[in-house]
Amino acid sequence: MEAARCVTFGQYLRPHFYLLLLIFLRNGPHTVEGVWPLPQTFTSSIERSPLSPEAFYFEYGSQSAAQQGCSVLDAAFTRYFPLIFPDYTGEVAERLLLDLKAPLAKVPVTTTIPSQWGLIHYLTRFYCIPDNLSVSARQASLNAETVWGALRGLETFSQLVYQDDFGAHFYHYFVNKTEIVDFPRFQFRGILLDTSRHYLPVKTILQTLDAMAYSKFNVFHWHIVDDPSFPYQSRTYPDLSSKGAFHPMTHIYTQSDVRRVISHARLWGIRVLPEFDSPGHTASWGKGQSDLLTPCYRGSSLSGTFGPVNPVLPSTYQFMARLFKEVSSVFPDSHIHLGGDEVNFSCWSSNPDIRAFMKKMGFGVDFTKLEAFYMENIVNITSALNKTAIVWQDVFDYHELIPKDTVLHIWKGTPASYQAELSRMTKAGMKVLLAAPWYINHISYGQDWHQYYNVQPLDFPGTEEQKKLVIGGEVCMWGEYVDATNLTPRLWPRASAAAERLWSDEKQTSSADKAFPRFQDLRCKLVRRGIRAEPLYVGHCKHEYQGV
Amino acid sequence: ELALLLLTLGFSRGLQPGPRDDYEESAETERVFAASKYGSLWPLPQKVKISDVSFKLTGVTFRITDAKGSSSGASCSLLQNAYRRYYEYIFGGSRVQHGAEGRRAGPSVLTELQVLIVSADSECERFPAVTSDESYELTVDQPYAVLKAPKVWGALRGLETFSQLVYEDEYGAKSINSTTISDFPRFAHRGILLDTSRHFLPIKVILANLEAMAMNKFNVFHWHIVDDQSFPYMSRTFPHISQQGAYHPYTHVYTPADVKMVIEFGRLRGIRVVPEFDTPGHTQSWGKGQKDLLTPCYSGDKPSGSFGPVNPILNTTYDFMSKFFKEISGVFPDAYVHLGGDEVDFNCWKSNPDIQKFMEQQGFGQDFSKLESFYIQKLLDIVATTQKGYMIWQEVFDNGVKLKPDTVVHVWIGGGANEEMGKVTAAGYTTILSAPWYLDYISYAQDWQKYYKVEPLNFKGTEAQKKLVIGGEACLWGEYVDATNLTPRLWPRASAVGERLWSAVDVTDINDAFSRLSVHRCRMVERGIPAEPLFSSYCPREYKGI
């Protein structure tokens, strides 16, 4: 893994800006509290310094373990430059430079630079002033253990920079003197998107990844297939998507689509966690893979419908082994989500072969045992592939004897019931991921973000050791009523409420009312960055969304 | 012919209830999707006969033309623009693709839609009105299809219907079945309310929604243009109101040119623009730029620094209103202006000693609704001199204000809306219904069905009373809505209201509606409107935006 110890932003000041600074201070200082999610420790002063996009550049510190050529940070510099200076274009800058006859002796800008992209590459330099993220008059420096920390710090820095109305054509960007030491409260901060109930175009997924990084989410849980459709184009079993997708050409994710999503996510410091949910939620699998699903019976004859994956045939496990072998090589993440939820037993119980198998295994009529048998086999397949399994809570509820490193994913119930579940699972020594309070596909009138914000993930009976087993949480956007037309405004900024809960210190962020202005500020920042984030309440953004 | 079946979306067979979802999924979400015999027509026309005989259309050969003898011709840009618009909708990007095959028109190729305006005055240059004739007859047959309408307004509706009859066959070729349709709206007033005060809506967003309204045969854009939160309307007479009262004096205002553009864009689609300038409540933003307009509130015997509703006791108030509404009546050509009159908070009036004194003088006692009526009465008289009719929210009627006989009373208060409709019509006033159609109230799952199941005439009253119900409006108040989420939140939920207001009273089959609306939704998406999905499914061409 790449590691950077420090990244530095350089800043050349011009006397011209000092004069403006004085004018502004008379109008009252801009109070900076605009970082979302709130950093762990944060001190800022009203002392501010202007930033000039012509003179600003990123560079690697000389002590940094990562240097130019580090793909993640090189790309991050390119991305963050326009996010820090939203109005700025290279062409204008060129003119501006000539107009101002600015002293740029130390910055070798030539007048032939065509665009901001050229400019930033050209300005990349190397030097280092060790610190955490600290912004002072002439330079800012960012220290991080890894490139991933540097990415989070860059996001924070970009949110610290603001513009004033006055003299907008001169690009007056400012940043206050600030010191930040920051780290996430939970290591797993995920968003689930469901590309089975509606197909989401790759472009929509990529934009969601961008927005995730703006709120410091770090896991994209890709619920890629389910009952309604199978859009993943498998190289081993191409029939799964050619028969099981909504459309075999236009509504699939090709291998290169998947690679693109993974590499885009990586550049933003986001893991891609694929979910291939079985044995339930697999209706679409059956279209392209005969004998995979259980044939249901009505009385003594076949009904023509199919139920969950057939757990009694050896061919099922051969198929799964090959499919997961492919999946584990396509998706580089160390974890894989195996689903295991909501298995409907009525089809299994209608089937005489299944009943015979139950008898042979001594399961009686307890179909949870059959489900557990199936899941155990699937978990064994994936652990043989060196992947750690994540499963929905149903698997634990039915069968507590699952490999210790398996992560359990809580999705059901009221606070009282998921708290009890957290207690039980962590007591059994299992790692847990919480999604139950963050089903944001459930919409309602008004400011429902409060309920996502006010969740207390560790508020359950248990020891300190137990609490440490809660590795994080996940916001779920199930797809029944969501596609490319409405996903983004439903997701943002509501998901960002959960992002702060998962990143920030709970004591410092205990009041939704106090967070409200900062949250509104974030929403407008998202809109400014082209994300269709919906409003929290009446009001306006300086730059409204420009699409339809 | 299997033609109609091919319209189906890819609803998967054997859908199971929702994903790890602790909500109780209602039975209707498990419905198996079946194509409607009416294809994707929305709203359903009054009389439809679709035969199995189908024709092909190709972008190269197909034309929409003025029929011989039509009172409308090349000089009627309203229709010429509509021809082009519907040609584009029908053929989209595919006209090049399928160009070659249609060069020689065979017998099964439909090459022309002739549009015949039969009335001597096509009304092409006029503005649509509540009395406009929107009826039309459409015959799709060889050698050409004919769309016959008394006025251009009916032709616009018929063009939309024609475009909805076109579908793609299994090879992607455009097809249409031999069809006869005779159609007219059940209600004359079919509106959408957008609120540009709680959030500013860029012009582009308003225009896109006018497009979507035309796709659903809505004909009134109720522009709730100002309210407490902001005053984006740039007045020529009182420019300081938007300078002070808009969210931003340059970027968050509607200039006279903007307003004109919206009105003309609406007119070209047969959509009236009815502006609302709500008073005496909901006027905080007016007060920022217009001194002495609002009532100063008192705390004890001192002004508290805050302001209440419009001050009804000053002559300057009425001078202002005269000038202001004179401007409005010139800027907005529609015969009606909406004067609001809802939710007046009496606390501030109560606190103000001058108001109390005035109440005493007038013999109003402590009944502030009398003061409200006093204000509204004077305002209505002012507006009447501008030759405009007015619409008002129901409270004005409830408070016993004397109204002109052509006043439209707007029923909005949920719970008791049916009784209110009975009362208003018993008093002889025309009325429109919004109470069940507050689309800003969102909830999980298929709430369009709730809007669809409303029957506007479901109140106790005589036939004559029912005739006074001229329609309804879907309201999308702006507290939680702006350019980022307005369009998917409005469509296709408002489409449910659109069909209720256009189609016959017995069009109530929710399964058939689901089927037609699903395809209609995809058609809106294809035309660039991000209309949200009804349930798990797909559109052949998904939304291209992000």
Interface residues (C-beta under 8 A of the other chain):
Chain A: D194 R197 H198 Y199 P201 K203 T204 Q207 H223 D226 D227 P228 S229 F246 H247 T250 H251 H281 A283 S284 T305 F306 D341 E342 N344 W392 W411 K412 G413 Y439 N441 H442 I443 S444 Y445 G446 W478 G479 E480 Y481 V482 D483 A484 T485 N486 T488 P489 R490 V527 G530 R532 A533 E534 P535 L536 Y537 V538 G539 H540 K542 E544 Y545 Q546 G547 V548
Chain B: G10 S12 R13 G14 L15 Q16 G18 P19 R20 D21 D22 Y23 T29 R198 H199 F200 P202 K204 V205 A208 Q229 S230 Y247 H248 T251 H252 D440 Y441 I442 S443 Y444 A445 Q446 G478 E479 Y480 V481 D482 A483 T484 N485 T487 P488 R489 V525 G528 I529 P530 A531 E532 P533 L534 F535 S536 S537 Y538 C539 P540 R541 E542 Y543 K544 G545 I546
